[in-house]
Amino acid sequence: METYRGSIYKDDTLVADNILIELEVVSKSGRPRSWHGQFNLPLDALVKFGENANRIVLEDGRQGFFVLDRLLTNSEGLRLFIFKGNGPLK
């Protein structure tokens, strides 16, 4: 996975800005097929992600919608959001 800086939106509301996002784009025959990744937010960040209105905007200008796959909590007081892309990342 590669690491990028970016922002997370729920609907059109900014949830997190300038955070590290780990992202992997899976390609087949040189064409992007799917993407997935993860990011951390503090435990006190009360965010409920829905099915279709979650969007990542990377600092390089690419953006795409995602669905939450799993939510974990680590010993550092962070929530690890593991997601899958829902449509293109462009």
C-alpha positions as a Markdown table, in Angstrom:
| # | Residue | x | y | z |
|---|---|---|---|---|
| 1 | Met | 0.0 | 0.0 | 0.0 |
| 2 | Glu | 1.1 | 3.5 | -0.7 |
| 3 | Thr | 0.5 | 6.4 | 1.7 |
| 4 | Tyr | -1.1 | 9.6 | 0.7 |
| 5 | Arg | -2.4 | 12.7 | 2.4 |
| 6 | Gly | -6.1 | 13.5 | 1.9 |
| 7 | Ser | -9.5 | 14.3 | 3.3 |
| 8 | Ile | -12.5 | 12.2 | 4.2 |
| 9 | Tyr | -16.1 | 13.4 | 3.6 |
| 10 | Lys | -19.4 | 12.0 | 4.6 |
| 11 | Asp | -22.1 | 13.4 | 2.3 |
| 12 | Asp | -20.6 | 16.8 | 1.6 |
| 13 | Thr | -19.4 | 17.4 | 5.2 |
| 14 | Leu | -15.6 | 17.3 | 5.9 |
| 15 | Val | -14.9 | 14.6 | 8.5 |
| 16 | Ala | -11.1 | 14.6 | 8.5 |
| 17 | Asp | -8.6 | 16.8 | 6.8 |
| 18 | Asn | -4.9 | 16.3 | 5.9 |
| 19 | Ile | -4.8 | 12.8 | 7.3 |
| 20 | Leu | -2.6 | 9.9 | 6.1 |
| 21 | Ile | -4.5 | 7.4 | 4.0 |
| 22 | Glu | -3.0 | 4.0 | 3.0 |
| 23 | Leu | -4.3 | 3.0 | -0.4 |
| 24 | Glu | -3.8 | 0.2 | -2.9 |
| 25 | Val | -5.0 | 0.3 | -6.5 |
| 26 | Val | -5.3 | -3.2 | -8.0 |
| 27 | Ser | -4.8 | -3.3 | -11.7 |
| 28 | Lys | -5.4 | -5.9 | -14.4 |
| 29 | Ser | -3.7 | -5.6 | -17.8 |
| 30 | Gly | -2.5 | -2.1 | -16.8 |
| 31 | Arg | -6.0 | -0.8 | -16.0 |
| 32 | Pro | -7.2 | 0.0 | -12.5 |
| 33 | Arg | -9.8 | -2.6 | -11.4 |
| 34 | Ser | -10.4 | -1.9 | -7.8 |
| 35 | Trp | -9.0 | 0.0 | -4.8 |
| 36 | His | -9.0 | -0.3 | -1.0 |
| 37 | Gly | -7.1 | 1.0 | 2.0 |
| 38 | Gln | -7.3 | 2.3 | 5.5 |
| 39 | Phe | -7.0 | 5.4 | 7.6 |
| 40 | Asn | -7.0 | 6.2 | 11.4 |
| 41 | Leu | -9.2 | 8.6 | 13.3 |
| 42 | Pro | -9.2 | 9.3 | 17.1 |
| 43 | Leu | -11.6 | 7.3 | 19.2 |
| 44 | Asp | -13.5 | 10.5 | 20.1 |
| 45 | Ala | -14.2 | 11.2 | 16.4 |
| 46 | Leu | -17.8 | 10.1 | 16.3 |
| 47 | Val | -18.3 | 9.2 | 12.6 |
| 48 | Lys | -20.9 | 6.9 | 11.2 |
| 49 | Phe | -20.2 | 6.1 | 7.6 |
| 50 | Gly | -23.2 | 5.1 | 5.4 |
| 51 | Glu | -23.3 | 3.0 | 2.3 |
| 52 | Asn | -22.7 | 5.4 | -0.6 |
| 53 | Ala | -22.0 | 9.0 | 0.6 |
| 54 | Asn | -18.4 | 8.5 | 1.9 |
| 55 | Arg | -15.7 | 10.1 | -0.2 |
| 56 | Ile | -11.9 | 10.3 | -0.2 |
| 57 | Val | -10.1 | 13.2 | -1.7 |
| 58 | Leu | -6.4 | 12.7 | -2.1 |
| 59 | Glu | -3.9 | 15.6 | -2.2 |
| 60 | Asp | -3.0 | 14.7 | -5.8 |
| 61 | Gly | -6.6 | 15.5 | -6.8 |
| 62 | Arg | -7.9 | 11.9 | -7.2 |
| 63 | Gln | -11.2 | 11.2 | -5.4 |
| 64 | Gly | -13.7 | 8.4 | -5.1 |
| 65 | Phe | -16.5 | 7.0 | -3.0 |
| 66 | Phe | -15.9 | 4.1 | -0.6 |
| 67 | Val | -17.7 | 1.7 | 1.7 |
| 68 | Leu | -16.5 | 0.8 | 5.2 |
| 69 | Asp | -15.4 | -2.8 | 5.3 |
| 70 | Arg | -14.2 | -3.1 | 8.9 |
| 71 | Leu | -13.6 | -0.9 | 12.0 |
| 72 | Leu | -10.9 | -1.8 | 14.5 |
| 73 | Thr | -9.6 | -0.1 | 17.6 |
| 74 | Asn | -5.9 | -0.1 | 18.4 |
| 75 | Ser | -4.0 | 0.4 | 21.7 |
| 76 | Glu | -2.9 | 3.9 | 20.6 |
| 77 | Gly | -6.4 | 5.3 | 21.0 |
| 78 | Leu | -7.2 | 5.3 | 17.3 |
| 79 | Arg | -9.9 | 3.7 | 15.2 |
| 80 | Leu | -8.7 | 2.0 | 12.1 |
| 81 | Phe | -11.2 | 2.3 | 9.2 |
| 82 | Ile | -10.7 | -0.3 | 6.5 |
| 83 | Phe | -12.5 | 0.5 | 3.3 |
| 84 | Lys | -13.2 | -0.6 | -0.2 |
| 85 | Gly | -13.6 | 1.7 | -3.2 |
| 86 | Asn | -17.1 | 2.0 | -4.6 |
| 87 | Gly | -16.6 | 3.0 | -8.1 |
| 88 | Pro | -13.7 | 4.7 | -9.8 |
| 89 | Leu | -10.8 | 6.6 | -8.2 |
| 90 | Lys | -10.1 | 9.5 | -10.5 |
